[in-house]
């Protein structure tokens, strides 16, 4: 029986002879059902027309993306450490080429997920590499394909020694980030998916309840996200898509972006000089 993949969000669902009638993730107001209605595919079908591209982002950090783009179009990230490799977020396809490349890079010891939109085919990756999967207790109801590989955490977990997975909330109650202190030549890296969204205006980020439907967050939540992220030391931020990177001064980018967001919510001038933002 195939594990059905939603064509709109790219999240793999439980094995079944027939696909579900609906995708609960896309029915939620933070996502959407495609204009052609609920559509499904499988990994074997995707593999006929798509492939996984693996590319180095920086030393010991590799991106994995599906080409041509499928569903939301996010790319995952593999962090290499001496204690084991961590896959940050997931994509809906694991093909032979990407499997061999990941083996060459040292495999996958743990899978950490920022939020349900980026769950992809995490069970396939976990089973292929015998990896642990970390999902926050706050988001357990969003699991579409249960697995014995899943381990639950509340606010913080250490998937491998030296890396910290932290729940920050906002986009989802369990929305999380991964802190990699050794990244960016020891200056620290924060991997955020779009729980903290890296925007095209370099040096800034943003925060939303729903990105496709443009539903904002409230002031208290934005300030709480900034405070939770602020306890980490990091210079660089990697978002959820190719090229979405705050290359330096990332911690300050989160602080000033949160202040700008709150000022806009309250009808004040945006943070910075006239014309910014």
C-alpha positions in Angstrom: 0.0 0.0 0.0 1.4 3.4 -0.9 2.0 6.2 1.6 0.0 9.0 -0.1 1.6 12.5 -0.5 -0.6 15.6 -0.6 0.2 17.4 -3.8 -0.3 20.9 -2.3 1.7 20.6 1.0 3.9 17.7 0.1 3.3 15.9 3.4 3.2 12.1 3.3 0.2 10.4 4.9 -0.2 6.9 6.4 -0.1 3.8 4.1 -3.5 3.0 2.7 -5.0 1.3 -0.3 -6.8 4.6 -1.2 -5.8 8.2 -0.4 -7.6 10.1 2.4 -10.5 12.2 1.4 -8.8 15.4 2.7 -5.5 16.6 3.9 -6.0 18.1 7.4 -2.8 20.2 7.0 -4.2 21.9 3.9 -7.7 22.2 5.3 -6.2 24.3 8.2 -6.4 28.1 7.7 -2.6 28.4 7.6 -2.5 26.4 4.4 -4.9 25.9 1.5 -6.4 23.3 -0.8 -5.2 23.7 -4.4 -7.5 25.3 -7.0 -8.1 21.8 -8.6 -9.2 20.4 -5.3 -7.5 17.8 -3.1 -4.8 15.9 -5.2 -2.5 13.1 -4.2 0.7 11.5 -5.4 3.2 9.0 -4.1 7.0 8.9 -3.8 7.3 6.4 -6.7 5.3 8.7 -8.9 7.3 11.7 -7.9 10.5 9.8 -8.6 9.6 9.4 -12.3 9.6 13.1 -13.0 11.6 14.7 -10.1 15.0 14.3 -8.5 16.6 15.5 -5.3 19.5 17.9 -5.6 22.1 18.0 -2.8 24.2 21.2 -2.6 26.8 22.5 -0.1 25.6 25.7 1.7 28.7 26.1 3.8 31.2 23.8 5.5 29.3 20.8 7.1 25.9 22.1 5.9 24.1 20.7 2.8 20.8 21.6 1.3 18.4 19.0 -0.2 15.7 20.2 -2.6 13.4 18.6 -5.1 13.6 19.7 -8.8 11.4 20.6 -10.5 9.8 22.2 -7.4 7.0 20.3 -5.9 4.3 21.4 -3.4 5.6 24.2 -1.2 9.0 23.9 -2.7 11.1 24.0 0.5 14.6 22.5 0.8 15.9 20.6 3.8 19.3 21.0 5.4 21.8 18.4 6.6 24.1 19.4 9.5 27.2 17.3 9.8 28.8 16.8 13.2 31.2 14.4 14.7 28.4 13.1 17.0 26.1 12.4 14.0 24.3 14.2 11.3 20.9 16.0 11.7 18.4 16.5 8.9 16.6 19.8 9.5 13.1 19.7 8.0 12.2 17.3 5.2 11.1 17.0 1.6 8.6 14.6 0.0 11.2 12.6 -2.0 14.2 10.4 -1.2 15.6 8.9 -4.4 18.6 6.6 -5.0 20.9 9.5 -5.8 20.2 11.5 -2.7 20.3 8.3 -0.5 23.8 7.5 -1.8 24.9 11.1 -1.3 23.6 11.1 2.3 25.4 7.9 3.0 28.6 9.4 1.7 28.1 12.4 4.0 27.7 10.1 7.0 24.0 9.3 7.0 21.3 10.8 9.2 21.2 10.2 13.0 18.2 12.5 13.7 15.5 14.3 11.9 14.2 17.6 13.4 11.2 19.4 12.0 10.3 23.1 12.2 6.6 22.6 11.8 4.0 20.4 10.0 4.2 22.1 6.6 7.7 20.8 6.3 7.1 17.2 7.5 7.5 15.9 4.0 8.4 12.2 3.9 10.3 12.2 7.2 9.3 8.6 7.9 11.0 7.5 4.7 14.2 9.2 5.7 14.0 7.9 9.3 13.5 4.3 8.1 16.2 4.5 5.5 18.9 5.7 8.0 17.5 4.4 11.3 17.1 8.0 12.5 15.3 9.4 15.5 12.6 11.9 14.7 11.9 14.8 17.1 8.4 16.3 17.1 7.1 18.7 19.9 4.3 17.5 22.0 2.3 20.6 21.0 2.2 19.4 17.4 1.5 15.7 17.8 -2.0 16.0 16.4 -0.6 17.1 13.1 1.3 13.8 12.5 -0.1 12.3 9.3 2.1 9.2 9.2 2.8 7.7 12.6 6.2 6.1 13.2 8.0 4.3 16.0 11.0 6.6 15.1 9.2 9.6 16.6 10.3 10.9 19.9 8.4 13.7 21.7 9.8 16.7 23.4 8.3 19.7 25.1 10.4 22.9 24.9 14.0 21.7 24.1 15.8 18.6 22.9 19.4 17.7 22.0 19.2 15.5 18.8 22.9 15.0 18.9 25.5 16.5 21.3 26.1 20.1 20.5 22.9 20.9 18.7 19.7 22.3 20.3 16.2 21.9 19.1 14.0 24.6 20.6 10.2 25.2 20.5 9.5 28.9 19.8 5.8 28.8 18.9 4.1 31.3 16.6 3.4 29.8 13.2 2.4 26.6 15.0 2.3 25.9 18.8 5.2 23.6 18.3 7.1 25.7 15.8 10.8 25.1 16.4 14.3 26.2 15.4 17.6 24.3 15.4 20.7 26.0 16.9 24.1 24.9 15.5 26.8 26.8 17.5 29.7 25.5 15.3 28.2 26.9 12.1 29.3 30.0 10.3 32.9 29.3 11.2 32.1 29.1 14.9 29.9 32.2 15.0 26.7 30.2 15.2 23.8 29.3 12.9 20.1 29.2 13.4 18.0 27.0 11.1 14.4 28.3 11.1 12.4 26.9 8.1 9.7 29.6 8.0 8.9 29.7 11.7 11.2 32.7 11.5 10.9 33.7 7.8 14.0 35.0 6.0 12.7 37.6 3.6 14.1 38.9 0.3 15.2 42.2 2.0 18.6 40.9 3.2 19.1 41.3 6.9 15.5 41.0 7.9 13.0 38.3 8.9 9.3 38.1 9.6 6.7 36.1 11.5 3.2 35.0 10.4 0.4 32.8 11.5 -0.2 32.0 7.8 2.1 32.9 5.0 0.0 32.0 2.0 -3.1 33.5 3.5 -1.3 36.5 5.1 -2.7 36.1 8.6 -0.4 37.9 11.1 0.7 37.1 14.6 -0.1 39.2 17.6 2.4 41.4 19.5 2.8 39.1 22.5 3.6 36.1 20.4 6.1 38.0 18.2 7.9 39.3 21.3 7.9 35.8 22.8 9.5 34.4 19.7 12.2 37.0 19.7 12.9 36.3 23.4 13.1 32.6 22.9 15.4 32.9 20.0 17.4 35.6 21.7 19.0 33.2 24.2 21.1 31.7 21.4 24.3 33.0 20.0 24.2 33.0 16.2 25.5 35.0 13.2 23.7 33.4 10.3 20.1 32.3 9.7 19.0 29.7 7.1 15.3 29.9 6.1 13.3 27.2 4.3 14.2 27.8 0.7 17.3 28.0 -1.5 18.9 31.5 -1.1 16.9 32.5 2.0 19.9 33.3 4.2 20.7 36.1 6.6 24.5 35.9 6.1 25.6 37.8 9.2 24.3 39.6 12.3 21.4 37.2 12.4 20.6 37.7 16.1 20.3 41.5 15.6 18.1 40.8 12.5 15.6 38.9 14.6 15.5 41.7 17.3 15.0 44.6 14.9 12.5 42.7 12.7 10.4 41.9 15.8 10.4 45.5 16.8 9.5 46.6 13.3 6.7 44.1 13.2 5.2 45.2 16.5 5.5 48.9 15.6 3.5 48.2 12.4 0.9 46.2 14.4 0.5 49.3 16.5 0.3 51.7 13.6 3.7 53.3 14.3 6.5 54.2 11.9 8.5 51.1 10.9 11.8 50.6 12.6 14.7 52.2 10.9 15.1 55.2 8.6 12.2 56.5 6.3 11.8 54.2 3.4 13.0 51.0 5.1 10.6 48.1 5.2 
